[in-house]
Amino acid sequence: MQYGFDEYAIIFKAMSDETRLKILAMLTKGATCACHILEEFHFTQPTLSYHMKQLTDSGLVVANKKKKWVYYSINKERMNLLHEYISKLIEPNTELL
């Protein structure tokens, strides 16, 4: 297990929102400008900032500022570790503690 349970709890909390799951799905297509996310969801910039803070604080998403825009992308390393953790949850006799 790469992280402690507290770290995985932060990740799962970030993923426990339908909007954030939709944002993650958008980001599977590649780095996406915040402006395009705003267009897709039709909510305010502060609402987007809140959701993106949850995703970046969890480490699932990386923010990259280019000039006046922020581009978001999936943190593949973090997603791979999460995948490994979930795989261990379904394997019998796996040591997680």
C-alpha positions as a Markdown table, in Angstrom:
| # | Residue | x | y | z |
|---|---|---|---|---|
| 1 | Met | 0.0 | 0.0 | 0.0 |
| 2 | Gln | 1.6 | 3.2 | -1.2 |
| 3 | Tyr | -0.4 | 5.7 | 1.0 |
| 4 | Gly | -2.1 | 5.5 | 4.4 |
| 5 | Phe | -5.8 | 5.1 | 4.8 |
| 6 | Asp | -6.1 | 8.9 | 5.5 |
| 7 | Glu | -4.7 | 9.7 | 2.0 |
| 8 | Tyr | -7.0 | 7.3 | 0.3 |
| 9 | Ala | -9.9 | 8.8 | 2.2 |
| 10 | Ile | -9.0 | 12.2 | 0.7 |
| 11 | Ile | -8.9 | 10.7 | -2.8 |
| 12 | Phe | -12.3 | 8.9 | -2.4 |
| 13 | Lys | -13.9 | 12.0 | -1.0 |
| 14 | Ala | -12.7 | 14.0 | -4.1 |
| 15 | Met | -14.2 | 11.3 | -6.3 |
| 16 | Ser | -17.5 | 11.2 | -4.3 |
| 17 | Asp | -19.1 | 14.0 | -6.3 |
| 18 | Glu | -20.9 | 13.5 | -9.6 |
| 19 | Thr | -19.5 | 16.8 | -11.0 |
| 20 | Arg | -15.9 | 15.9 | -10.1 |
| 21 | Leu | -16.4 | 12.5 | -11.7 |
| 22 | Lys | -17.6 | 14.1 | -14.9 |
| 23 | Ile | -14.6 | 16.5 | -14.8 |
| 24 | Leu | -12.3 | 13.5 | -14.5 |
| 25 | Ala | -14.0 | 11.9 | -17.5 |
| 26 | Met | -13.4 | 15.1 | -19.5 |
| 27 | Leu | -9.7 | 15.1 | -18.5 |
| 28 | Thr | -9.2 | 11.5 | -19.9 |
| 29 | Lys | -9.1 | 13.2 | -23.3 |
| 30 | Gly | -6.0 | 15.2 | -22.3 |
| 31 | Ala | -5.1 | 18.5 | -20.7 |
| 32 | Thr | -8.1 | 20.7 | -20.6 |
| 33 | Cys | -8.4 | 24.5 | -20.1 |
| 34 | Ala | -10.5 | 25.7 | -17.2 |
| 35 | Cys | -12.5 | 27.8 | -19.7 |
| 36 | His | -13.6 | 24.6 | -21.5 |
| 37 | Ile | -14.7 | 23.0 | -18.3 |
| 38 | Leu | -16.7 | 26.1 | -17.5 |
| 39 | Glu | -18.4 | 25.9 | -20.9 |
| 40 | Glu | -19.3 | 22.3 | -20.4 |
| 41 | Phe | -20.8 | 22.6 | -16.9 |
| 42 | His | -22.4 | 26.1 | -17.0 |
| 43 | Phe | -21.5 | 27.0 | -13.5 |
| 44 | Thr | -19.6 | 29.9 | -12.0 |
| 45 | Gln | -15.8 | 30.2 | -11.9 |
| 46 | Pro | -15.8 | 30.0 | -8.0 |
| 47 | Thr | -17.7 | 26.7 | -8.3 |
| 48 | Leu | -15.2 | 25.4 | -10.7 |
| 49 | Ser | -12.4 | 26.5 | -8.4 |
| 50 | Tyr | -13.9 | 24.6 | -5.5 |
| 51 | His | -14.2 | 21.4 | -7.5 |
| 52 | Met | -10.7 | 21.7 | -9.0 |
| 53 | Lys | -9.2 | 22.4 | -5.6 |
| 54 | Gln | -10.7 | 19.1 | -4.3 |
| 55 | Leu | -9.3 | 17.2 | -7.3 |
| 56 | Thr | -5.8 | 18.8 | -7.1 |
| 57 | Asp | -5.6 | 18.6 | -3.3 |
| 58 | Ser | -6.3 | 14.9 | -3.6 |
| 59 | Gly | -3.5 | 14.6 | -6.2 |
| 60 | Leu | -5.8 | 13.1 | -8.9 |
| 61 | Val | -5.4 | 16.2 | -11.1 |
| 62 | Val | -2.5 | 18.5 | -11.9 |
| 63 | Ala | -2.9 | 22.2 | -12.7 |
| 64 | Asn | -0.6 | 23.8 | -15.2 |
| 65 | Lys | -0.8 | 27.6 | -15.7 |
| 66 | Lys | -0.1 | 28.8 | -19.2 |
| 67 | Lys | -0.3 | 32.6 | -19.5 |
| 68 | Lys | -3.7 | 33.6 | -18.2 |
| 69 | Trp | -5.3 | 30.1 | -18.4 |
| 70 | Val | -5.0 | 27.0 | -16.2 |
| 71 | Tyr | -4.9 | 23.6 | -17.8 |
| 72 | Tyr | -5.9 | 20.6 | -15.9 |
| 73 | Ser | -4.8 | 17.0 | -16.5 |
| 74 | Ile | -5.1 | 13.7 | -14.8 |
| 75 | Asn | -2.2 | 12.6 | -12.6 |
| 76 | Lys | -1.6 | 9.2 | -14.1 |
| 77 | Glu | 0.8 | 8.1 | -11.4 |
| 78 | Arg | -1.7 | 8.8 | -8.7 |
| 79 | Met | -4.5 | 7.1 | -10.7 |
| 80 | Asn | -2.3 | 4.0 | -11.1 |
| 81 | Leu | -1.6 | 3.8 | -7.4 |
| 82 | Leu | -5.4 | 4.1 | -6.8 |
| 83 | His | -6.0 | 1.3 | -9.3 |
| 84 | Glu | -3.5 | -0.9 | -7.4 |
| 85 | Tyr | -5.2 | -0.1 | -4.1 |
| 86 | Ile | -8.6 | -1.0 | -5.4 |
| 87 | Ser | -7.3 | -4.2 | -7.0 |
| 88 | Lys | -5.9 | -5.2 | -3.6 |
| 89 | Leu | -9.3 | -4.6 | -2.0 |
| 90 | Ile | -10.8 | -7.4 | -4.2 |
| 91 | Glu | -8.0 | -9.9 | -3.8 |
| 92 | Pro | -8.5 | -12.4 | -1.1 |
| 93 | Asn | -6.0 | -12.4 | 1.8 |
| 94 | Thr | -4.4 | -9.1 | 0.8 |
| 95 | Glu | -2.5 | -7.2 | 3.5 |
| 96 | Leu | -3.8 | -3.6 | 3.7 |
| 97 | Leu | -3.3 | -2.8 | 7.3 |
